[in-house]
Amino acid sequence: MTTSIDLMRRRRFAPLFVTQLLNALNDNLYKNAMVLFIVYQLYDSPEMETLISGVATALFVLPFVLFSATAGQLADMRNKTTIIRWIKFAEIIIMSAGALGLAMAARGFEVETLAIPLMFAALFAMGVHSTFFGPIKYAILPQHLEDGEVLAGTGLVEAGTYVAILSGMILSAVLTVDQSTVAVVLIAVVGYAVCRAVPPAPAQTDEVKVDWNPIRASRSLIAFSMGHLELRYSVLAISYFWAIAAILGVQFFPLAKNVLLADKQVAMVMLVAFSAGIAIGSVAINALLKGQISARHSPVSVMVMGALLIAFYFECRMWDLTPQGELFTVSEFLAQPLALLLVATLLLIAVAGGMFVVPLYAFLTTRVDKSEASRSVAANNFISSIFMAVGAGVAGVLGFFGIPLAEQLLLSLALCLVSAHLARKLYAAEQQRVL
């Protein structure tokens, strides 16, 4: 079994890992820096805060729905490394435009007529950029890694993505606007330099014709993913998992403020715990499976995740404290009797989630021909994006109708049961194939 440390020393993996980590870091640094600046420095209204956050999220997710099918085809039919280099070069241009918009807004120059539209245009372009990069970062692994290394590589990519997301969020809160504008361009330039070291990954198929019609290509992509038994169960189980993650993501800040009576820094602590847990679970499952790609632990992992969600629900219900005047700060929150238990439970929820989802990602690239691996990942990105949007929307509707935040956690529990059922189906299909 190849360990994660071994892979990080290999040129056939390390440059790709660093490239995708910088990609996710820049996405989240720019998006959060932009939203925080608009919400906290340009406007002062809860309605505008909600609108800006919603528009930003929608603009970033929309390209995954529109272009995932095309991205998957293109990655399968062309040299993946060449595509990576073009994508990372485009990121320099996109981030330069976004940084210009941020700098203009910070100086009050043509804020609503030019600066804000430029920032949102850059955000949409980064969504397109990530849509075309997403299928490659997983589908390229079977071309560069041995069969016993794919699970370890997939786990590292997943863990790196979460570390980068978290780092981007933290940096966006720490850096000034001017520092952020420099950082996003600098990270883009470094990312392009690093991606030049990714080894070639030529097309594994003789197909050359890409269907540029997004509706027709998406229909074909869904038919492709649903027509393959193991791929179908993998995609659906992953999609339900991301719906759970979207629901929890929507709830972090309001849960911290309205249930735990804590400030936004406490919500950041919760996000740190969740992201760290996903990273830990993503790496740990490789050791547990000893490099074998199998769904045998996935049903148990997601059921453990559900049980921990129940524990987290009761811990929130038992939280019956009133801060002295203002909301709890981090130090005041951590001094409360249930605080460490809450954070530890959230960490373990994410560990179980990482252990559940990583083997399923490995299924996407190893249970189809290498010539179809990118389309397999693209199918998952397309369907998962829809599930995430629906999950976040349902959470918003429940809040609108006054369903308490703690009770909303039970929706995630129901989705855990569905995911466990799909994972059991996947393992049964896996066993049938082996026999």
Secondary structure by P-SEA (a helix, b strand, c coil): cccaaaaaaccccaaaaaaaaaaaaaaaaaaaaaaaaaaccccccaaaaaaaaaaaaaaaaccccccaaaaaaaaaaccaaaaaaaaaaaaaaaaaaaaaaaaaaaacccccccaaaaaaaaaaaaaaaaaaacccccccccccccccaaaaaaaaaaaaaaaaaaaaaaaaacccaaaaaaaaaaaaaaaaaaaccccccccccccccccccaaaaaaaaaaaaaacaaaaaaaaaaaaaaaaaaaaaaaaaaaacccccccaaaaaaaaaaaaaaaaaaaaaaaaaacccccccaaaaaaaaaaaaaaaaaaaaaacccccccccccaaaaaaccaaaaaaaaaaaaaaaaaaacaaaaaaacccccccaaaaaaaaaaaaaaaaaaaaaaaaaaaaaacccaaaaaaaaaaaaaaaaaaaaaaaaaaaaaac
